[in-house]
Amino acid sequence: MMLADLDQHGPLLAGTLNKIADEAGRAGQVVHRLREFFRGGTVQMELCPVTELVEEGLSPVRKRAERYGIELHVNLAGNLPTISADRVQIATVLLNLVGNAIDSLRKTRQEDKRIEINADYLPSGAVRICVMDNGPGILPDIQDRVFQPFATSKPEGMGLGLAISRTLVEAHGGTLELVHSRPARFCFTLPVENAGDERPFMSKKHA
């Protein structure tokens, strides 16, 4: 009976298995690239449209947000450039910021749960990507150390995500900051000046 059911739903099953394989492959690639970075400071630069970077960071969490009734609002400026970046690392940063926002919202009882992702091209020659949610915000007792390792308000959390994310952004010559604590708004910038250089490089901090 089970085999018959599986055969009947073959295309759907195949699609689901392919998605699982893709996500497993993505996770393995992320772990591999992060391990490379923290061992030797390697950043594998390539030319990436900012719109693609944002989508790659959001793709793994869209279903999770939907499951908790959280709406994702993505606002991308029309003049976003192509930049030189390690797409796996920057997607990981965005994934972590949005994942934290989902964790902040998923246990609240409020009906309206929103996460806003904005990307702008600044006059200074940098791209700024911000993530803001309408949840309870960052607790006052950890606001000053939110980027320090092991600083977390989540019982199941290790408090490493933001520390790692800031390190990755700084290796690209950018910054990651908590702009507003309630509602929580994190913004990171990436310079556009290296857009013509596709070579791997060692960040000054990790060289």
N, C-alpha and C positions, 0 to 999 in steps of 0.2 A: 504493500500500500504506500509506504514512504517513498519507495523508488518511483512509483507511478506519479506521485505528487511532484517529486523533484523533476521528473521528465516533463511533466505538464508545464512546470514553471521554469523550464530550462533557461530561456533568455534572461529572465529576471534574476535567477540565481547566478548566472554567469556574470551579469552586470554587477551584482552585489559583491561577488568574490573578486572581481577586478578592482572594485573600489577599495576593498580591504587590502588587496595586494599593493595598490598604489599608495595607500596611507602608510602601510608598513614600510614600503620602500622609502617614502618621504621621511618617516621617523628615523630610519636607519641612516639616511643621508645627513640629516640634521645632526645626529649624535656624532657621526664621523667627522663632519666639518667643524663642529664645536671642539671636539677633541684635538683636531689638528691645530685649531686656533690657540687653545690654551697650552698646548705643548710647545708651539714654536712661533705663535703670533701671526700665522699665515692668514691672509685675507685674499680670497680668489676673486679678483675684480673682473667685471664684465659690464658692457653697456646694457642698461636696463631702463626702459620707460617706467617712470614713477607709477603710472597707472597699473602696470603689470606687477610691480612690487607690492602695491596695496592689495591687489586681488589675491596674490599668492599668500599673503599674510592672513587674509580673511577666509579663504576657501575652507581651511580645516575646521573653522569654528562656526560656520553658518548654521549647520544642522544643530549644533549644541545650543546656540542662542535660540533657535526656533523651538527647541524642546522645552525651554524654560519660559517661553512666551516673551522673549526679549527681541525688540526690533533693532536692526542695525541700519543706521542712516549714514550713507557714504556721500560725502560732498567733496568732489575733486575739482580744483580750478581748471579752467580750460587751457591754461598756458603752461601746464606741467611739462618739464623737459625730460630728456633722457639723461641719466646720470651714470657714473661708474661706481658700482657697488658689488658686494658679495650678496647675491640675491637670497641665498639660503640664510645668511646671518640676519639680514634686514627683515626678511619675512618672519624669522624667529622672534625678533624684537616686537614687531607688530602683533604677532600671534600671542605673545606673552601679555602685552598690554590689554588686548581685547579679552583674553582669557581671564585676567584679573578682574576686569569690569564685569564679566559674566558671573564670576564667583561672588562679587559684591552684590549683584542684583538677584541671583537665583533664589535666595532664601527670604527675600523680602516679600511682604504681603501686598505691596502696592500694585495696582492694576496696570499702570503705565510704566513699562520698563524699556528704557532706550539707551542705546550706545551710539554716539556720534563719532564718526571718523572723518576728519577734515585734512585735506592736503592743499598747501598753497606754495606758490613760488614767490619768495621774498625778494624785495629790492636789493638786499645785501648779496644776492647770488647764492642763496641756499634754498633747499626745499624743507618745509616744515610740515610734519605729520602729527596730528593731535588726536588723542582718544579721550572722550569724556563720557561719563555715564551719570544717570540721575539717581544713583543709589545713595547709601548713607555716607559715603565719603571716606576719607582717611582719618583714622583715629588720631586725636591730638598727641597721644604719647609716643607715636612712631613717626610723626610728620618729619621731624628733623633727622631721622636716621633711616628713612624709607629705602634708601639706596645702599644701605650697609648690609653685608651678608647676615643672614639669619634674622633680619627684622621682618616680622610678619604678624598679622592678627588672625591668620587662619590656623585653626588647630591642626589641620592636616598638612599645612604648608611648611616648606623648609626656609623660605625667605631668601632664596638665591636668584629668583627670576629677574628682579629689577636690577640687582647688582651686576648680573651677567649682561643684561640688556644694555646698561650704561657703558660697560666695557666694550661691547661690540660697536656701539654707536661712536664712541670716542676713537676707536681704531679706524673709523672712516673719516675722522676729522670733524665729527659733529658733536652735538650735546643732547642729553636727555634730562629733562627737568620735570618736577612736579609743579605745575603752574598754578593750580588751584586745588585745595584740599576737599572742599564741599560746595558743589559737586566735584568729584575727583576729575582732574584734567591733567594728563601727561602729554608733553610735546617733545618730539625729538627733531633735530635738524640734520640735514646731510648737505655737504657742499656740492656745488655743481662744477667747480673749477677743474676737477679731474675727469670730466666726461670724455675726454679724448684718449685716456690712458686705460688700456684693458689689461695691463700686466699685473700679476700678483705683487703685493708689496708687504713689507713688514711695518706695522704701526710703530711709531716712536715709543709708545708706552711698553710694547712687548718685544722690541728688537733686542 
